[in-house]
Amino acid sequence: MQAALGSVYAASVFRSAIVERYAASEQQVSLAFTLTILALGVTAGFGGALQRRLGPRRTGTLGGLLYGAGICLAAIAPNLPLLYVTQGLIAGIGLGLGYIVPVAMLIGWFPDRRGLITGLAVAGFGAGAALVGPLATAMLEQHGLRATLLILGAGYLAISVGAAQLFRAAPEGYAPPGWTPPERAGRAAARDFTLGEALKSRRWYLLWLVLALNVTAGAALISVASPLTRQFTGVPVETAALTVMTIGLCNGAGRVLWGWISDRIGRPLTFISLFLVQALAFYLLVRIGNFAQLLALAGIIGLCFGGGFAVMPAFAADFFGAKNAGAIYGAMLTAWSAGCAAGPLLIASIDYRAAAAVIAGAMLAGVPLTLSVLVTRRVEVSLPLAALFGGSLAGVDERRR
């Protein structure tokens, strides 16, 4: 299901054909993708809450229907405004409903491996573009834009709706045989928060900022991967396409890798590592001169971009509990929309090298931002190493004055 939904990252493959069809500018056409991601971020919170009421099967089915139908309707949209409604809003709403369902459902089934399981769940989303991109390119050459969108939209609908029929919610309080939940010192982790309670917590907004910052960096590079590669290294378009493919594959792999790492070293240290690695990568990006070096750095940034999406659902569940994780993390996905708007806007507004330097500095700022999640207002707390680096947040003792 996530691979079908993740095809949204292959939107750039269709850009030239849509520009030609509607005699529009690239900026006008790219607005459809922006609307899709905005709709995803706004809708995901409702999807998490809806899942609690309707269950993952019905919610996932609804999401798959809307996403597939939106792409099919985009194939016959006679003008840009209707393209914005179909590919942007209808498909985007389906994307938000469908994306959050597997994440929230699997956190309930695998409370002992939250980081790894969310990484596996969203790895398909990251790899979706790598799978669909080459297929869509070949189909466009052979069948044209309208037929390609109709065929792919029908395929997305069938795959996602079919997968949703196998979804089941974990029983209340489920624990794997032989597993005992770890003791938690923090009162925030000792019970399940509702979405309303989480939104009153300063931590929710700090986690939102952490996710938005991580998304901004990756989205900036993804949006200009091909032209940046050509400008920095002088390689032809065909070779520069390898950068796009590398980022897509590493995006998927990073979700599993960093999710697995976070189960072992803890979510705070994992995000600190993500920010430090990206700060170094963007700093070196300004100074490289050959294609091999750029490809390696782009792959590292792709790993970290995907890793944030794997670690944050578990990070939020560590603080606010797993029961309402779908609604709480779903609402947090508005940070995805914000980052996908801010990153491309930044790197398109100034010189690529200057933008990379700015992003490197922003990644360093992410380290104290992550640390601030562990210390909230009106908290009497020390930060022993065990609290910062242990398993899944063990040890931050929050006491109301």
N, C-alpha and C positions, 0 to 999 in steps of 0.2 A: 504493500500500500504506500509506504513512504517513497519507494522508487518512482511510482506513478506520479505522486504529488510533487516529488523533487524535480520532475521534468520542467517545472517553472524556471529553473536556473538555465535552461537551454533557450530562453527567450531571444537571446541575441542572434541565434541561428536564423530566426525568421525576420529579423529587422529589415534587411535589404529588400526582401520580397514585399513586406508590408509598406515600406517607403514607396516602392514602385507602384503598388496597387492603388494607394490613396494619394499619390503625388504629394506626400507630406515630408516634413523634415525629420531627421533622426530624433531630435528632441521631442517632437510631437508623438512619435511612435513609442519612444521610451517611456512616456507618461503612462502607457497601459501597464507596463511592468511595475512602475512605481505604485500605481493604484492597487495592483494585485497584492503587493507586499504590505501596503497600508491596510487593506481589507483583512489580510491574514492576521496582522498584529491586533487589530481591533476585535476581530471575531473569535480568536483563539480563547480569550477569557470566557466568552459565552459558551464556547464549545466544551470547555472543562466543566462548567456548571451544568450544562445540558447533559453531559455524560453521566453525572451523578443522578440525574432524574430519569433519563431514558435508557441508560446503559450504553456501553461502548459499541455494541453491534448496531443499534439504531442510529446513534450519532455518527458513527463512521460511515454507515450507508448513506445518510443524508449528505455528508461532506463529499463523498465520492460522486454522488449523483450531480451535485451542484458544480463540482470542478469539471467533470467530464462534459456536462451539458454546456457550461460556459465556454469551453474550448470549441465544441461543435458549433455553437451559435456564433462564435467569433469568425468561423469560416465563411459564414454568409452575411456578416455585418456589412451593410452597404456604405458606411461612412465611419469616420474616426470616433465620433461621439458614441455610436453603438458598439464599436470595438472596446471603448473604455468601459461601457456597461457590462459587456459579455466577458471578455478576457480579463478586464480589470476587476469589476465588482462581483459578478456572479461567481466566476472561477476563484476569485480571492476569498470570498466568503466560504466556499467549499473547502478551499485550502486550509483556512483557519480552523474550521470544524474538524477536518480530517487529520491534520497534523498532530493535534494535541492528544487525540484518543489513544494511539499506541503508547505514547510516552506515559500518560497517567495510568493506563491499565497495567503496564508492565512494572511500574514502581510498586504497585500493589502485590503483584505475583512474586517479585524478587526483592524484598526489603533488605536482604543481606548483600545484594550486589547492585545497588542503585546506580552507581556511576557506570559500571560496565553495561548494564541492561539498557539504560537510556542511550548510551553510546551506540549499542547495536541497533536500537530502534531507529535512531535518526541517521545512522550511517547510510541507509538506503536513500534517504532524502538527499544527502550530499552526493551520492553516486548517480542519482537519477539523471542529471545533466550529462554525465560522461556516457551513460547508456543511450540516452535519447538523442544527444547532439549529432553523432555520426549517422544514426538512422534517419533523423529528420532531414539532414543535409542531402542524403541520397534520395529520399522521397520527394523533396522539393524539386530536384533536377528532373525527376521522372514524371511526377504527377502534378506539380504546381502547388501553390499555397492553399487554395480552397480544399482540394482533395486531401492534402497532407494533414491539415488541421482536423478535418472530419474523421479521418481514419485514426489519428492519434487520440483525439478526444473520446471517440468510442472505445478505444483501447484502455485509456485511463479510467473511464467509467467502469468497464467490465472488471478490470484488475482490482481497483480499490473497493468497489461494492462487493465483489466476490471474496476478497480478503476479509472484509468487515463481518461476513457471516460466520467467521470462525472466532470472533472476539467474544470474550466472557470476562466479567469483572471478578476479581479475587474475592473470596469470602471476607467479611468484616473481621479485621484483626488477624488475617492469615499470616502464618509463619511457616517456613520450610521445615520439614521433619528434622529434628536434631539441632535446630538453630535457636539460640536464645538472644533476644534483642539486647544490645549493649546498654550498660547503665549510662544515663545521661545526666550530667550535673546541671546543664542549663535548663531553666524553667521553660524557655521558649520551645525546646525540643521535647518536653515531657508530655505534650498533648497535641491534639490536632486543632489547628486554627481554622476558622472559616475565612472565606475571602474577605469579608468585611473587617474582621479582626486583623488579618494580615495587612490590609491597606491602611490601617491605623498605626502600623509599626514602622518605625524609621528604617528598620533593616530591609523591608521590602523595597523601599526606594533606593537604598544603597546597592542592593543586588541588581535592581533595574539599571542603575548607572554602570555597574561593572559589566553587565551583558551588553549594554549599548556601546560602551567604549570598545569592547572586543569586536563587536560586529562592524563598527565604523572602520577599523583598520583593515579587516579582511575584505569588506565590501568595496573599499576604495581601490584596492589592488585588482580585485575581480573586474571592476567596471572598466579598467583601462589596461588589462593584462596584455592584449595584443599590441596596441599602439605604444605602450610603455616599453615593451620588449624591443620593438623595432627602433625606437628612438635611442634607447640605451646601448644597443648592441649592433644595430645596422643589419639585422638578419631579414630575409624576405618574409612576406605574410605567411607563407606555408610553414616556415620554421617557427614563427611566432605563435602559431596555433598550438604548438606543443606546450607552451606556457599555460594556455587556457586548460588544456587537458590535464596537465600536471596538477594545477590547483584543484580541479574537480576531483581527481582521484585522491589527492592528499586530504581534501576536505572530508571525504567519506572515511578514509582510514584514520584521520585524526580523532574522529568521534569515538571510535572504538578504543584507540590507544589512550587518549587522555581520560576517557571515562574509566578505563581499567586502572590507570595510574591513580586517579582520585580516590578509588576505593582503598588504596594502600597508603597514600601519604596525606589524605584529607583534602577536602575541597578548597580551603583557604590557600594552602601551599601550592596546590595545582594551579589556581588562577594567578597567583604571584609568579609562578614559573611561566605561564602563558604570556604574561605581560613582559617579563624580562627577556624571554626568547624573541618576542616580536620587536621589542625595542632594539635589540642587537641586529635583527634581520633587516629592519628598515634603515638603520644606521649604515649598515654595510651596502644596502641597495643603492645608496647615493654614490658609492665609491667603486662599484664594480664596472668592468669593461668588457667582459665576454659573456657569451650566451650560457655556457655551462654553469658559471657562478650565479647568474640571474635565475636560471631554472631551479637550482638548489634552494636559493633563498625564497623563491615563489612557492616552492613545495613546502618549506618550513612554515611560511605564513598561512598557507592553506591548511596545514595540520592544526595550527593554533585556532584558526577561524572555525573549523569544524569542532574542535575540542571544546570551545565555549558552549556550544549547543548541547553537548553531551553532559558536561559537568553542572551547568546551571540548574537543570531540573532536580538533580540530586541535592545540590546546594540548598535550594529552596525547600525541598522536602525535609532536609536535616533540621532546618529551623522551624518550619511550620507544620510538619507532619505529612503523612502520605495520603490521608483520607480525602482531603480537598486539594491535592497537588495539581490536578488538572485545571481547576479554576484559578488557583493562585499563580501557577507558572504560566497558564494561558494568558492571563492579564499582563504578566510580565513580558510577553512576547511583543508588546508594543515597542519595547526596546529594539527589537529586530527591525521594525519599520523605521524607527528613528535613525538607527545606525546605517541602514541601507539608503536613507536619504542623505545623511550628513557626510558619509565617506565619499561617495561619488561626487557630490557637490564640491567638497574640499579639493579633491585631486583634479577636478576639471577646471577649477577656478584659478589655480596658480601653477607654476612650473612643476613638473613631476618630481624633480629632485628636491625642491623646496617643500613640497607636500610630504614626501617621504621623511624628511627631517622633522617636520611638525608632528607627524604620526609617531615617530620614534620617541619624541618627548612626551606625547600623550600616553604612550604605553608605560613609560616610567611613572607617570602620575597615577596609573592604575594600581601600583603596588600599595601606596598608603590608602587608596580608596578601598582596596580589598581588606586591608587591616582594620579600617574603620567599621566594617560590617560586624566585627567581633566586639566592638565597644559601642554601646548605644547610650543615649542620654539617660540620666538617672540610674546609672549602673555602677555598682560597687564591684570592681573586678580587677584582678591582676591577670596578666597574660603569660602564664607558664608555657614552656615549649610544648608540653603535652596538649594544652588547649589549642595552640596554633597549628601544630603539625600532626596531632593524633588522628586516628581513623576517620571519623566523619564529623568532627567538630567537638569531640568529647572535651569537656572541661571548662567551658566559659560559664562562670557562675554568675547569673544575673539576679540581683536582689533589689526589689523596689525599695526605695528609701521611705 
